[in-house]
Amino acid sequence: MNQKYFDIAFQMAEKAFEIDEVPIGAVIVLNDQVIAKAYNHKEKDGCCTSHAEILAIQKASKKLDNWRLEDCDIYVTLDPCPMCASAIKQARIGHVFSALSNSDSDNTDIIVKIFQKDRVNPEVFFQSNLAVDKSKKILNSFFEKQRNS
């Protein structure tokens, strides 16, 4: 785990906040180099799959010209949803570092199961609640702003 990558993920989350998207950012790292970064675009794109993690995976795959992102790590400002967790596992990303666990414990249970080793894919190392205060602050600010709009 490296704090500088969380800092970049939070910069991405701020960009999402600025365009009225749920402020979630993701950064993919390979060999201590950022190879992709993204933030939510769901509202802007009008597409339910435009989550930060999915967009970062697409960028990383294009940059590496390979859908297999083995030896990569992903830093996210909030635990991935089950869709993103599945994409992370399918992409063969080895480690997920999350700033904050999802408030829905069912989500956590599902993603932990998704990240387990299966017959096709290796286990994904998952660590959460690594920057709780910072993540809660931006998420709470966003939802407060939405309620007051």
Accessible surface in RSA format (square Angstrom, percent):
REM  Atomic radii and reference values for relative SASA: ProtOr
REM  Chains: A
REM  Algorithm: Lee & Richards
REM  Probe-radius: 1.40
REM  Slices: 20
REM RES _ NUM      All-atoms   Total-Side   Main-Chain    Non-polar    All polar
REM                ABS   REL    ABS   REL    ABS   REL    ABS   REL    ABS   REL
RES MET A   1   116.17  60.2  53.73  35.6  62.44 148.7  53.97  45.9  62.19  82.4
RES ASN A   2    53.29  36.7  49.39  47.7   3.90   9.4  12.68  30.5  40.61  39.3
RES GLN A   3    86.32  48.3  81.57  59.6   4.75  11.3  54.80 116.6  31.52  23.9
RES LYS A   4   100.46  49.0  96.63  59.3   3.83   9.1  59.02  53.1  41.44  44.1
RES TYR A   5     8.08   3.8   8.08   4.6   0.00   0.0   7.88   5.9   0.20   0.3
RES PHE A   6     0.00   0.0   0.00   0.0   0.00   0.0   0.00   0.0   0.00   0.0
RES ASP A   7    55.98  39.2  53.98  53.7   2.00   4.7  18.23  42.9  37.74  37.6
RES ILE A   8    37.16  21.1  37.16  27.7   0.00   0.0  37.16  26.8   0.00   0.0
RES ALA A   9     0.00   0.0   0.00   0.0   0.00   0.0   0.00   0.0   0.00   0.0
RES PHE A  10     7.15   3.6   6.90   4.3   0.25   0.7   7.15   4.3   0.00   0.0
RES GLN A  11   102.00  57.0  97.34  71.1   4.66  11.1  34.54  73.5  67.46  51.2
RES MET A  12     8.96   4.6   8.96   5.9   0.00   0.0   5.24   4.5   3.72   4.9
RES ALA A  13     0.00   0.0   0.00   0.0   0.00   0.0   0.00   0.0   0.00   0.0
RES GLU A  14    83.14  47.7  83.14  62.9   0.00   0.0  29.86  57.8  53.28  43.5
RES LYS A  15    97.63  47.6  96.20  59.0   1.43   3.4  45.24  40.7  52.39  55.8
RES ALA A  16     0.00   0.0   0.00   0.0   0.00   0.0   0.00   0.0   0.00   0.0
RES PHE A  17    41.96  21.0  41.96  26.0   0.00   0.0  41.96  25.4   0.00   0.0
RES GLU A  18   129.43  74.3  97.37  73.7  32.05  76.3  39.75  76.9  89.68  73.2
RES ILE A  19    77.19  43.9  54.54  40.6  22.65  54.6  61.63  44.4  15.55  42.2
RES ASP A  20    76.66  53.7  68.62  68.3   8.04  19.0  19.77  46.5  56.89  56.7
RES GLU A  21     2.59   1.5   2.29   1.7   0.30   0.7   0.30   0.6   2.29   1.9
RES VAL A  22    52.04  34.2  51.02  46.2   1.02   2.4  51.02  44.3   1.02   2.8
RES PRO A  23     0.62   0.5   0.00   0.0   0.62   2.3   0.00   0.0   0.62   3.9
RES ILE A  24    21.54  12.3  21.54  16.0   0.00   0.0  21.54  15.5   0.00   0.0
RES GLY A  25     0.00   0.0   0.00   N/A   0.00   0.0   0.00   0.0   0.00   0.0
RES ALA A  26     0.00   0.0   0.00   0.0   0.00   0.0   0.00   0.0   0.00   0.0
RES VAL A  27     0.00   0.0   0.00   0.0   0.00   0.0   0.00   0.0   0.00   0.0
RES ILE A  28     0.00   0.0   0.00   0.0   0.00   0.0   0.00   0.0   0.00   0.0
RES VAL A  29     7.95   5.2   6.97   6.3   0.98   2.4   6.97   6.1   0.98   2.7
RES LEU A  30    33.51  18.7  31.85  22.8   1.66   4.2  32.23  22.6   1.29   3.5
RES ASN A  31   122.25  84.3  93.12  90.0  29.13  70.1  36.65  88.2  85.61  82.7
RES ASP A  32    85.87  60.2  70.48  70.1  15.40  36.4  31.59  74.3  54.29  54.1
RES GLN A  33   118.60  66.3 116.34  85.0   2.27   5.4  33.13  70.5  85.48  64.8
RES VAL A  34    49.89  32.8  28.52  25.8  21.37  51.5  28.52  24.8  21.37  58.0
RES ILE A  35    19.83  11.3   9.87   7.4   9.95  24.0  11.70   8.4   8.12  22.0
RES ALA A  36     6.90   6.3   0.00   0.0   6.90  15.7   6.86   9.7   0.04   0.1
RES LYS A  37    89.00  43.4  86.87  53.3   2.13   5.1  41.03  36.9  47.96  51.1
RES ALA A  38     2.73   2.5   1.41   2.2   1.32   3.0   2.73   3.8   0.00   0.0
RES TYR A  39    44.37  20.7  43.68  24.9   0.69   1.8  14.17  10.6  30.20  37.2
RES ASN A  40    10.83   7.5  10.83  10.5   0.00   0.0   0.18   0.4  10.65  10.3
RES HIS A  41    33.05  18.1  33.05  23.0   0.00   0.0  20.55  21.2  12.50  14.5
RES LYS A  42    85.47  41.7  82.36  50.5   3.11   7.4  34.93  31.4  50.54  53.8
RES GLU A  43   130.07  74.7 108.69  82.2  21.38  50.9  37.98  73.5  92.08  75.2
RES LYS A  44   141.19  68.9 103.03  63.2  38.16  90.9  73.46  66.1  67.73  72.1
RES ASP A  45    74.13  51.9  41.46  41.3  32.67  77.3  18.37  43.2  55.77  55.6
RES GLY A  46    69.80  86.1   0.00   N/A  69.80  86.1  35.27  96.8  34.54  77.4
RES CYS A  47    53.33  40.3  46.64  52.0   6.69  15.7  17.08  43.3  36.25  39.1
RES CYS A  48    89.72  67.9  80.17  89.4   9.56  22.5  35.33  89.5  54.39  58.6
RES THR A  49    59.63  42.4  58.73  59.5   0.90   2.2  41.84  56.2  17.79  26.9
RES SER A  50     6.87   5.8   6.23   8.3   0.64   1.5   0.64   1.4   6.23   8.7
RES HIS A  51    32.36  17.7  32.36  22.5   0.00   0.0  21.98  22.7  10.38  12.1
RES ALA A  52     0.00   0.0   0.00   0.0   0.00   0.0   0.00   0.0   0.00   0.0
RES GLU A  53     6.48   3.7   6.48   4.9   0.00   0.0   0.00   0.0   6.48   5.3
RES ILE A  54    22.41  12.8  22.34  16.6   0.08   0.2  22.40  16.1   0.01   0.0
RES LEU A  55    30.87  17.2  30.27  21.7   0.60   1.5  30.34  21.3   0.53   1.4
RES ALA A  56     0.00   0.0   0.00   0.0   0.00   0.0   0.00   0.0   0.00   0.0
RES ILE A  57    19.08  10.9  19.08  14.2   0.00   0.0  19.08  13.7   0.00   0.0
RES GLN A  58   104.16  58.2  94.80  69.3   9.36  22.3  40.84  86.9  63.32  48.0
RES LYS A  59   108.89  53.1 101.75  62.4   7.14  17.0  69.80  62.8  39.09  41.6
RES ALA A  60     0.00   0.0   0.00   0.0   0.00   0.0   0.00   0.0   0.00   0.0
RES SER A  61    23.02  19.5  20.76  27.7   2.26   5.2  18.32  39.0   4.71   6.6
RES LYS A  62   177.31  86.5 154.65  94.9  22.66  53.9 107.11  96.4  70.20  74.8
RES LYS A  63   134.29  65.5 100.35  61.6  33.94  80.8  68.15  61.3  66.14  70.5
RES LEU A  64    62.24  34.7  40.36  28.9  21.88  55.0  44.28  31.1  17.95  48.3
RES ASP A  65   134.10  93.9 110.75 110.2  23.35  55.2  30.92  72.8 103.18 102.9
RES ASN A  66    64.83  44.7  54.42  52.6  10.41  25.1  15.21  36.6  49.62  48.0
RES TRP A  67   123.00  49.4 117.87  57.1   5.13  12.0  99.94  53.3  23.06  37.4
RES ARG A  68   105.95  44.5  98.80  50.4   7.15  17.0  16.16  22.1  89.79  54.4
RES LEU A  69     0.29   0.2   0.00   0.0   0.29   0.7   0.29   0.2   0.00   0.0
RES GLU A  70    94.46  54.2  84.76  64.1   9.70  23.1  26.54  51.3  67.92  55.5
RES ASP A  71   120.60  84.5  92.47  92.0  28.13  66.5  26.32  62.0  94.28  94.0
RES CYS A  72     0.14   0.1   0.00   0.0   0.14   0.3   0.00   0.0   0.14   0.2
RES ASP A  73    35.17  24.6  35.17  35.0   0.00   0.0   0.10   0.2  35.07  35.0
RES ILE A  74     0.00   0.0   0.00   0.0   0.00   0.0   0.00   0.0   0.00   0.0
RES TYR A  75     6.08   2.8   6.08   3.5   0.00   0.0   0.36   0.3   5.73   7.1
RES VAL A  76     0.00   0.0   0.00   0.0   0.00   0.0   0.00   0.0   0.00   0.0
RES THR A  77     1.21   0.9   1.05   1.1   0.16   0.4   0.76   1.0   0.46   0.7
RES LEU A  78    28.11  15.7  27.86  19.9   0.25   0.6  27.86  19.6   0.25   0.7
RES ASP A  79     5.31   3.7   0.26   0.3   5.05  11.9   0.00   0.0   5.31   5.3
RES PRO A  80     0.20   0.1   0.00   0.0   0.20   0.7   0.20   0.2   0.00   0.0
RES CYS A  81    33.19  25.1  29.59  33.0   3.60   8.5  26.35  66.8   6.84   7.4
RES PRO A  82    45.22  33.0  44.42  40.5   0.80   2.9  44.91  37.1   0.31   1.9
RES MET A  83    68.92  35.7  55.56  36.8  13.36  31.8  49.08  41.7  19.84  26.3
RES CYS A  84     0.27   0.2   0.27   0.3   0.00   0.0   0.00   0.0   0.27   0.3
RES ALA A  85     0.00   0.0   0.00   0.0   0.00   0.0   0.00   0.0   0.00   0.0
RES SER A  86    45.00  38.0  43.72  58.3   1.28   3.0  27.47  58.5  17.53  24.6
RES ALA A  87    24.98  23.0  16.27  25.1   8.71  19.8  23.04  32.4   1.94   5.1
RES ILE A  88     0.00   0.0   0.00   0.0   0.00   0.0   0.00   0.0   0.00   0.0
RES LYS A  89    12.46   6.1  11.69   7.2   0.77   1.8   6.10   5.5   6.36   6.8
RES GLN A  90   100.88  56.4 100.75  73.6   0.13   0.3  39.15  83.3  61.73  46.8
RES ALA A  91     5.94   5.5   3.36   5.2   2.58   5.9   5.63   7.9   0.31   0.8
RES ARG A  92    43.63  18.3  36.48  18.6   7.15  17.0   3.42   4.7  40.21  24.4
RES ILE A  93     1.66   0.9   0.00   0.0   1.66   4.0   0.00   0.0   1.66   4.5
RES GLY A  94    23.43  28.9   0.00   N/A  23.43  28.9  20.33  55.8   3.11   7.0
RES HIS A  95    75.80  41.4  75.80  52.7   0.00   0.0  46.21  47.6  29.60  34.4
RES VAL A  96     0.00   0.0   0.00   0.0   0.00   0.0   0.00   0.0   0.00   0.0
RES PHE A  97    12.41   6.2  12.41   7.7   0.00   0.0  12.41   7.5   0.00   0.0
RES SER A  98     0.00   0.0   0.00   0.0   0.00   0.0   0.00   0.0   0.00   0.0
RES ALA A  99     0.00   0.0   0.00   0.0   0.00   0.0   0.00   0.0   0.00   0.0
RES LEU A 100    17.80   9.9  17.80  12.7   0.00   0.0  17.80  12.5   0.00   0.0
RES SER A 101    35.36  29.9  30.19  40.3   5.18  11.9   9.49  20.2  25.87  36.2
RES ASN A 102    38.80  26.8  31.60  30.5   7.20  17.3   1.05   2.5  37.75  36.5
RES SER A 103   123.01 103.9  80.30 107.2  42.71  98.4  58.10 123.7  64.91  90.9
RES ASP A 104    74.12  51.9  67.32  67.0   6.80  16.1  27.52  64.8  46.60  46.5
RES SER A 105    79.64  67.3  73.32  97.8   6.32  14.6  46.75  99.6  32.89  46.1
RES ASP A 106    91.62  64.2  90.77  90.3   0.85   2.0  19.15  45.1  72.47  72.3
RES ASN A 107    12.41   8.6  10.14   9.8   2.26   5.4   6.50  15.6   5.91   5.7
RES THR A 108    39.81  28.3  39.81  40.4   0.00   0.0  36.71  49.3   3.09   4.7
RES ASP A 109    81.73  57.3  77.76  77.4   3.97   9.4  21.72  51.1  60.02  59.9
RES ILE A 110    79.41  45.2  78.25  58.3   1.16   2.8  79.28  57.1   0.13   0.4
RES ILE A 111     0.00   0.0   0.00   0.0   0.00   0.0   0.00   0.0   0.00   0.0
RES VAL A 112    67.13  44.2  64.54  58.4   2.58   6.2  65.71  57.1   1.41   3.8
RES LYS A 113   144.76  70.6 134.53  82.5  10.24  24.4  79.77  71.8  64.99  69.2
RES ILE A 114    37.18  21.2  29.30  21.8   7.88  19.0  37.03  26.7   0.14   0.4
RES PHE A 115     4.27   2.1   3.85   2.4   0.42   1.1   4.27   2.6   0.00   0.0
RES GLN A 116    95.53  53.4  93.94  68.7   1.59   3.8  27.12  57.7  68.41  51.9
RES LYS A 117   149.93  73.1 125.49  77.0  24.44  58.2  89.92  80.9  60.01  63.9
RES ASP A 118    62.74  43.9  50.46  50.2  12.27  29.0  42.50 100.0  20.24  20.2
RES ARG A 119   244.36 102.6 203.86 103.9  40.50  96.4  87.95 120.2 156.41  94.8
RES VAL A 120   113.23  74.5  89.28  80.8  23.94  57.7  94.04  81.7  19.19  52.0
RES ASN A 121     4.93   3.4   3.58   3.5   1.35   3.3   1.35   3.3   3.58   3.5
RES PRO A 122    72.51  52.8  69.62  63.5   2.89  10.5  71.26  58.8   1.24   7.7
RES GLU A 123   115.27  66.2  99.06  74.9  16.21  38.6  18.67  36.1  96.59  78.9
RES VAL A 124     6.26   4.1   2.53   2.3   3.74   9.0   2.53   2.2   3.74  10.1
RES PHE A 125    97.00  48.5  91.25  56.5   5.75  15.0  95.49  57.9   1.51   4.3
RES PHE A 126    44.31  22.2  19.18  11.9  25.13  65.4  19.18  11.6  25.13  71.9
RES GLN A 127    72.29  40.4  68.93  50.4   3.36   8.0  17.79  37.9  54.50  41.3
RES SER A 128    30.35  25.7  11.96  16.0  18.39  42.4  11.96  25.5  18.39  25.8
RES ASN A 129    76.46  52.7  56.78  54.9  19.68  47.4  16.54  39.8  59.92  57.9
RES LEU A 130    46.91  26.1  22.72  16.3  24.19  60.8  27.15  19.1  19.76  53.2
RES ALA A 131    18.09  16.6   6.61  10.2  11.48  26.1  18.09  25.5   0.00   0.0
RES VAL A 132    44.95  29.6  40.51  36.7   4.43  10.7  40.51  35.2   4.43  12.0
RES ASP A 133   120.27  84.2 111.62 111.1   8.65  20.4  39.70  93.4  80.56  80.3
RES LYS A 134   100.38  49.0  92.73  56.9   7.65  18.2  65.29  58.8  35.09  37.4
RES SER A 135     0.35   0.3   0.35   0.5   0.00   0.0   0.00   0.0   0.35   0.5
RES LYS A 136   101.69  49.6 100.84  61.9   0.84   2.0  49.92  44.9  51.76  55.1
RES LYS A 137   150.63  73.5 143.38  88.0   7.26  17.3  92.99  83.7  57.64  61.4
RES ILE A 138    13.89   7.9  11.01   8.2   2.89   7.0  13.84  10.0   0.05   0.1
RES LEU A 139    17.80   9.9  17.80  12.7   0.00   0.0  17.80  12.5   0.00   0.0
RES ASN A 140    94.44  65.1  91.30  88.2   3.14   7.6  26.25  63.2  68.19  65.9
RES SER A 141    50.09  42.3  40.75  54.4   9.34  21.5  22.61  48.1  27.48  38.5
RES PHE A 142     8.12   4.1   8.12   5.0   0.00   0.0   8.12   4.9   0.00   0.0
RES PHE A 143    87.70  43.9  87.40  54.1   0.31   0.8  87.40  53.0   0.31   0.9
RES GLU A 144    98.47  56.5  98.47  74.5   0.00   0.0  16.91  32.7  81.57  66.6
RES LYS A 145    70.89  34.6  63.40  38.9   7.49  17.8  56.06  50.5  14.83  15.8
RES GLN A 146    71.68  40.1  56.94  41.6  14.74  35.1  20.16  42.9  51.51  39.1
RES ARG A 147   176.32  74.0 141.70  72.2  34.62  82.4  78.79 107.7  97.53  59.1
RES ASN A 148   119.01  82.1  82.24  79.5  36.78  88.6  30.91  74.4  88.10  85.2
RES SER A 149   117.38  99.2  48.90  65.3  68.48 157.8  67.53 143.8  49.85  69.8
END  Absolute sums over single chains surface
CHAIN  1 A     8049.0       6835.9       1213.1       4041.2       4007.8
END  Absolute sums over all chains
TOTAL          8049.0       6835.9       1213.1       4041.2       4007.8
